[in-house]
Amino acid sequence: MHYLKWCYLALVLLLAAPVSAEPVDINSADAAALADAIKGVGERKAALIVEYRKEHGPFASIDDLASIKGIGAGTVDRNRDNLMVGSPGR
């Protein structure tokens, strides 16, 4: 019986594991999508990303996020796999 409880727990944990999603395009995503995709970035910093993009144009690389106050290279590196830079015309 104890064995069945552990098997059930293992199954629940496996099913609860996050599913790999597509990377988020930092040149087209809205603030809510950016806040969800970037660990360490909440709604306020995500809004700054969108504002920065509107003022300066599309990002040329993911590393350009470090130009935004409050987002450092460490945050960029931790989230690199979750992000992408789409073409400016998208």
Chimera marker file (.cmm) of the C-alpha trace (Angstrom):
<marker_set name="trace">
<marker id="1" x="0.000" y="0.000" z="0.000" r="1" g="1" b="0" radius="0.5"/>
<marker id="2" x="2.840" y="2.377" z="0.870" r="1" g="1" b="0" radius="0.5"/>
<marker id="3" x="4.426" y="1.621" z="-2.515" r="1" g="1" b="0" radius="0.5"/>
<marker id="4" x="1.205" y="2.654" z="-4.303" r="1" g="1" b="0" radius="0.5"/>
<marker id="5" x="1.185" y="6.017" z="-2.519" r="1" g="1" b="0" radius="0.5"/>
<marker id="6" x="4.751" y="6.709" z="-3.712" r="1" g="1" b="0" radius="0.5"/>
<marker id="7" x="3.874" y="5.679" z="-7.269" r="1" g="1" b="0" radius="0.5"/>
<marker id="8" x="0.847" y="7.957" z="-7.219" r="1" g="1" b="0" radius="0.5"/>
<marker id="9" x="2.941" y="10.851" z="-5.895" r="1" g="1" b="0" radius="0.5"/>
<marker id="10" x="5.586" y="10.294" z="-8.574" r="1" g="1" b="0" radius="0.5"/>
<marker id="11" x="2.908" y="10.271" z="-11.276" r="1" g="1" b="0" radius="0.5"/>
<marker id="12" x="1.379" y="13.513" z="-10.005" r="1" g="1" b="0" radius="0.5"/>
<marker id="13" x="4.772" y="15.204" z="-9.929" r="1" g="1" b="0" radius="0.5"/>
<marker id="14" x="5.567" y="14.088" z="-13.461" r="1" g="1" b="0" radius="0.5"/>
<marker id="15" x="2.271" y="15.383" z="-14.766" r="1" g="1" b="0" radius="0.5"/>
<marker id="16" x="2.725" y="18.684" z="-12.948" r="1" g="1" b="0" radius="0.5"/>
<marker id="17" x="6.143" y="19.323" z="-14.523" r="1" g="1" b="0" radius="0.5"/>
<marker id="18" x="6.133" y="22.346" z="-16.814" r="1" g="1" b="0" radius="0.5"/>
<marker id="19" x="5.806" y="21.661" z="-20.500" r="1" g="1" b="0" radius="0.5"/>
<marker id="20" x="8.480" y="23.160" z="-22.690" r="1" g="1" b="0" radius="0.5"/>
<marker id="21" x="6.970" y="26.166" z="-24.449" r="1" g="1" b="0" radius="0.5"/>
<marker id="22" x="8.075" y="28.143" z="-27.437" r="1" g="1" b="0" radius="0.5"/>
<marker id="23" x="10.455" y="31.014" z="-26.706" r="1" g="1" b="0" radius="0.5"/>
<marker id="24" x="8.841" y="34.443" z="-26.398" r="1" g="1" b="0" radius="0.5"/>
<marker id="25" x="9.746" y="37.051" z="-29.008" r="1" g="1" b="0" radius="0.5"/>
<marker id="26" x="10.938" y="40.128" z="-27.125" r="1" g="1" b="0" radius="0.5"/>
<marker id="27" x="10.213" y="42.279" z="-30.194" r="1" g="1" b="0" radius="0.5"/>
<marker id="28" x="6.514" y="41.484" z="-30.342" r="1" g="1" b="0" radius="0.5"/>
<marker id="29" x="5.348" y="40.190" z="-26.949" r="1" g="1" b="0" radius="0.5"/>
<marker id="30" x="3.197" y="42.371" z="-24.741" r="1" g="1" b="0" radius="0.5"/>
<marker id="31" x="4.081" y="43.157" z="-21.133" r="1" g="1" b="0" radius="0.5"/>
<marker id="32" x="2.002" y="40.298" z="-19.690" r="1" g="1" b="0" radius="0.5"/>
<marker id="33" x="3.681" y="37.712" z="-21.921" r="1" g="1" b="0" radius="0.5"/>
<marker id="34" x="7.123" y="39.092" z="-21.078" r="1" g="1" b="0" radius="0.5"/>
<marker id="35" x="6.411" y="39.030" z="-17.330" r="1" g="1" b="0" radius="0.5"/>
<marker id="36" x="5.299" y="35.387" z="-17.614" r="1" g="1" b="0" radius="0.5"/>
<marker id="37" x="8.291" y="34.334" z="-19.691" r="1" g="1" b="0" radius="0.5"/>
<marker id="38" x="11.151" y="36.142" z="-17.971" r="1" g="1" b="0" radius="0.5"/>
<marker id="39" x="12.072" y="34.903" z="-14.497" r="1" g="1" b="0" radius="0.5"/>
<marker id="40" x="12.870" y="37.853" z="-12.264" r="1" g="1" b="0" radius="0.5"/>
<marker id="41" x="10.837" y="40.308" z="-14.344" r="1" g="1" b="0" radius="0.5"/>
<marker id="42" x="7.426" y="41.376" z="-13.143" r="1" g="1" b="0" radius="0.5"/>
<marker id="43" x="4.748" y="43.483" z="-14.778" r="1" g="1" b="0" radius="0.5"/>
<marker id="44" x="6.552" y="46.761" z="-14.084" r="1" g="1" b="0" radius="0.5"/>
<marker id="45" x="9.856" y="45.748" z="-15.662" r="1" g="1" b="0" radius="0.5"/>
<marker id="46" x="7.995" y="44.067" z="-18.510" r="1" g="1" b="0" radius="0.5"/>
<marker id="47" x="6.224" y="47.372" z="-19.191" r="1" g="1" b="0" radius="0.5"/>
<marker id="48" x="9.656" y="49.038" z="-19.290" r="1" g="1" b="0" radius="0.5"/>
<marker id="49" x="10.757" y="46.516" z="-21.914" r="1" g="1" b="0" radius="0.5"/>
<marker id="50" x="7.764" y="47.400" z="-24.103" r="1" g="1" b="0" radius="0.5"/>
<marker id="51" x="8.329" y="51.128" z="-23.547" r="1" g="1" b="0" radius="0.5"/>
<marker id="52" x="12.036" y="50.809" z="-24.383" r="1" g="1" b="0" radius="0.5"/>
<marker id="53" x="11.169" y="48.896" z="-27.556" r="1" g="1" b="0" radius="0.5"/>
<marker id="54" x="8.721" y="51.617" z="-28.640" r="1" g="1" b="0" radius="0.5"/>
<marker id="55" x="11.262" y="54.378" z="-28.049" r="1" g="1" b="0" radius="0.5"/>
<marker id="56" x="14.395" y="52.685" z="-29.441" r="1" g="1" b="0" radius="0.5"/>
<marker id="57" x="13.018" y="50.244" z="-31.969" r="1" g="1" b="0" radius="0.5"/>
<marker id="58" x="13.292" y="46.459" z="-32.001" r="1" g="1" b="0" radius="0.5"/>
<marker id="59" x="15.949" y="44.616" z="-30.058" r="1" g="1" b="0" radius="0.5"/>
<marker id="60" x="18.846" y="43.346" z="-32.147" r="1" g="1" b="0" radius="0.5"/>
<marker id="61" x="19.711" y="40.624" z="-29.623" r="1" g="1" b="0" radius="0.5"/>
<marker id="62" x="18.517" y="39.203" z="-26.324" r="1" g="1" b="0" radius="0.5"/>
<marker id="63" x="21.550" y="40.807" z="-24.665" r="1" g="1" b="0" radius="0.5"/>
<marker id="64" x="20.033" y="44.233" z="-25.401" r="1" g="1" b="0" radius="0.5"/>
<marker id="65" x="17.566" y="43.626" z="-22.550" r="1" g="1" b="0" radius="0.5"/>
<marker id="66" x="20.417" y="44.450" z="-20.171" r="1" g="1" b="0" radius="0.5"/>
<marker id="67" x="20.133" y="48.071" z="-21.385" r="1" g="1" b="0" radius="0.5"/>
<marker id="68" x="16.911" y="48.378" z="-19.407" r="1" g="1" b="0" radius="0.5"/>
<marker id="69" x="17.228" y="49.634" z="-15.844" r="1" g="1" b="0" radius="0.5"/>
<marker id="70" x="16.718" y="46.781" z="-13.391" r="1" g="1" b="0" radius="0.5"/>
<marker id="71" x="17.525" y="44.018" z="-15.857" r="1" g="1" b="0" radius="0.5"/>
<marker id="72" x="21.098" y="42.821" z="-15.666" r="1" g="1" b="0" radius="0.5"/>
<marker id="73" x="23.194" y="40.381" z="-17.619" r="1" g="1" b="0" radius="0.5"/>
<marker id="74" x="22.461" y="37.672" z="-15.041" r="1" g="1" b="0" radius="0.5"/>
<marker id="75" x="18.722" y="37.948" z="-15.640" r="1" g="1" b="0" radius="0.5"/>
<marker id="76" x="19.303" y="37.825" z="-19.371" r="1" g="1" b="0" radius="0.5"/>
<marker id="77" x="21.517" y="34.731" z="-19.066" r="1" g="1" b="0" radius="0.5"/>
<marker id="78" x="19.017" y="32.889" z="-16.823" r="1" g="1" b="0" radius="0.5"/>
<marker id="79" x="16.247" y="33.462" z="-19.357" r="1" g="1" b="0" radius="0.5"/>
<marker id="80" x="18.127" y="33.067" z="-22.626" r="1" g="1" b="0" radius="0.5"/>
<marker id="81" x="16.408" y="29.760" z="-23.494" r="1" g="1" b="0" radius="0.5"/>
<marker id="82" x="12.937" y="31.280" z="-22.951" r="1" g="1" b="0" radius="0.5"/>
<marker id="83" x="13.483" y="34.225" z="-25.280" r="1" g="1" b="0" radius="0.5"/>
<marker id="84" x="14.049" y="34.972" z="-28.941" r="1" g="1" b="0" radius="0.5"/>
<marker id="85" x="14.467" y="38.020" z="-31.143" r="1" g="1" b="0" radius="0.5"/>
<marker id="86" x="12.078" y="38.026" z="-34.045" r="1" g="1" b="0" radius="0.5"/>
<marker id="87" x="12.513" y="40.092" z="-37.148" r="1" g="1" b="0" radius="0.5"/>
<marker id="88" x="11.455" y="43.732" z="-36.807" r="1" g="1" b="0" radius="0.5"/>
<marker id="89" x="8.809" y="43.375" z="-39.513" r="1" g="1" b="0" radius="0.5"/>
<marker id="90" x="6.822" y="40.701" z="-37.665" r="1" g="1" b="0" radius="0.5"/>
<link id1="1" id2="2" r="1" g="1" b="0" radius="0.2"/>
<link id1="2" id2="3" r="1" g="1" b="0" radius="0.2"/>
<link id1="3" id2="4" r="1" g="1" b="0" radius="0.2"/>
<link id1="4" id2="5" r="1" g="1" b="0" radius="0.2"/>
<link id1="5" id2="6" r="1" g="1" b="0" radius="0.2"/>
<link id1="6" id2="7" r="1" g="1" b="0" radius="0.2"/>
<link id1="7" id2="8" r="1" g="1" b="0" radius="0.2"/>
<link id1="8" id2="9" r="1" g="1" b="0" radius="0.2"/>
<link id1="9" id2="10" r="1" g="1" b="0" radius="0.2"/>
<link id1="10" id2="11" r="1" g="1" b="0" radius="0.2"/>
<link id1="11" id2="12" r="1" g="1" b="0" radius="0.2"/>
<link id1="12" id2="13" r="1" g="1" b="0" radius="0.2"/>
<link id1="13" id2="14" r="1" g="1" b="0" radius="0.2"/>
<link id1="14" id2="15" r="1" g="1" b="0" radius="0.2"/>
<link id1="15" id2="16" r="1" g="1" b="0" radius="0.2"/>
<link id1="16" id2="17" r="1" g="1" b="0" radius="0.2"/>
<link id1="17" id2="18" r="1" g="1" b="0" radius="0.2"/>
<link id1="18" id2="19" r="1" g="1" b="0" radius="0.2"/>
<link id1="19" id2="20" r="1" g="1" b="0" radius="0.2"/>
<link id1="20" id2="21" r="1" g="1" b="0" radius="0.2"/>
<link id1="21" id2="22" r="1" g="1" b="0" radius="0.2"/>
<link id1="22" id2="23" r="1" g="1" b="0" radius="0.2"/>
<link id1="23" id2="24" r="1" g="1" b="0" radius="0.2"/>
<link id1="24" id2="25" r="1" g="1" b="0" radius="0.2"/>
<link id1="25" id2="26" r="1" g="1" b="0" radius="0.2"/>
<link id1="26" id2="27" r="1" g="1" b="0" radius="0.2"/>
<link id1="27" id2="28" r="1" g="1" b="0" radius="0.2"/>
<link id1="28" id2="29" r="1" g="1" b="0" radius="0.2"/>
<link id1="29" id2="30" r="1" g="1" b="0" radius="0.2"/>
<link id1="30" id2="31" r="1" g="1" b="0" radius="0.2"/>
<link id1="31" id2="32" r="1" g="1" b="0" radius="0.2"/>
<link id1="32" id2="33" r="1" g="1" b="0" radius="0.2"/>
<link id1="33" id2="34" r="1" g="1" b="0" radius="0.2"/>
<link id1="34" id2="35" r="1" g="1" b="0" radius="0.2"/>
<link id1="35" id2="36" r="1" g="1" b="0" radius="0.2"/>
<link id1="36" id2="37" r="1" g="1" b="0" radius="0.2"/>
<link id1="37" id2="38" r="1" g="1" b="0" radius="0.2"/>
<link id1="38" id2="39" r="1" g="1" b="0" radius="0.2"/>
<link id1="39" id2="40" r="1" g="1" b="0" radius="0.2"/>
<link id1="40" id2="41" r="1" g="1" b="0" radius="0.2"/>
<link id1="41" id2="42" r="1" g="1" b="0" radius="0.2"/>
<link id1="42" id2="43" r="1" g="1" b="0" radius="0.2"/>
<link id1="43" id2="44" r="1" g="1" b="0" radius="0.2"/>
<link id1="44" id2="45" r="1" g="1" b="0" radius="0.2"/>
<link id1="45" id2="46" r="1" g="1" b="0" radius="0.2"/>
<link id1="46" id2="47" r="1" g="1" b="0" radius="0.2"/>
<link id1="47" id2="48" r="1" g="1" b="0" radius="0.2"/>
<link id1="48" id2="49" r="1" g="1" b="0" radius="0.2"/>
<link id1="49" id2="50" r="1" g="1" b="0" radius="0.2"/>
<link id1="50" id2="51" r="1" g="1" b="0" radius="0.2"/>
<link id1="51" id2="52" r="1" g="1" b="0" radius="0.2"/>
<link id1="52" id2="53" r="1" g="1" b="0" radius="0.2"/>
<link id1="53" id2="54" r="1" g="1" b="0" radius="0.2"/>
<link id1="54" id2="55" r="1" g="1" b="0" radius="0.2"/>
<link id1="55" id2="56" r="1" g="1" b="0" radius="0.2"/>
<link id1="56" id2="57" r="1" g="1" b="0" radius="0.2"/>
<link id1="57" id2="58" r="1" g="1" b="0" radius="0.2"/>
<link id1="58" id2="59" r="1" g="1" b="0" radius="0.2"/>
<link id1="59" id2="60" r="1" g="1" b="0" radius="0.2"/>
<link id1="60" id2="61" r="1" g="1" b="0" radius="0.2"/>
<link id1="61" id2="62" r="1" g="1" b="0" radius="0.2"/>
<link id1="62" id2="63" r="1" g="1" b="0" radius="0.2"/>
<link id1="63" id2="64" r="1" g="1" b="0" radius="0.2"/>
<link id1="64" id2="65" r="1" g="1" b="0" radius="0.2"/>
<link id1="65" id2="66" r="1" g="1" b="0" radius="0.2"/>
<link id1="66" id2="67" r="1" g="1" b="0" radius="0.2"/>
<link id1="67" id2="68" r="1" g="1" b="0" radius="0.2"/>
<link id1="68" id2="69" r="1" g="1" b="0" radius="0.2"/>
<link id1="69" id2="70" r="1" g="1" b="0" radius="0.2"/>
<link id1="70" id2="71" r="1" g="1" b="0" radius="0.2"/>
<link id1="71" id2="72" r="1" g="1" b="0" radius="0.2"/>
<link id1="72" id2="73" r="1" g="1" b="0" radius="0.2"/>
<link id1="73" id2="74" r="1" g="1" b="0" radius="0.2"/>
<link id1="74" id2="75" r="1" g="1" b="0" radius="0.2"/>
<link id1="75" id2="76" r="1" g="1" b="0" radius="0.2"/>
<link id1="76" id2="77" r="1" g="1" b="0" radius="0.2"/>
<link id1="77" id2="78" r="1" g="1" b="0" radius="0.2"/>
<link id1="78" id2="79" r="1" g="1" b="0" radius="0.2"/>
<link id1="79" id2="80" r="1" g="1" b="0" radius="0.2"/>
<link id1="80" id2="81" r="1" g="1" b="0" radius="0.2"/>
<link id1="81" id2="82" r="1" g="1" b="0" radius="0.2"/>
<link id1="82" id2="83" r="1" g="1" b="0" radius="0.2"/>
<link id1="83" id2="84" r="1" g="1" b="0" radius="0.2"/>
<link id1="84" id2="85" r="1" g="1" b="0" radius="0.2"/>
<link id1="85" id2="86" r="1" g="1" b="0" radius="0.2"/>
<link id1="86" id2="87" r="1" g="1" b="0" radius="0.2"/>
<link id1="87" id2="88" r="1" g="1" b="0" radius="0.2"/>
<link id1="88" id2="89" r="1" g="1" b="0" radius="0.2"/>
<link id1="89" id2="90" r="1" g="1" b="0" radius="0.2"/>
</marker_set>
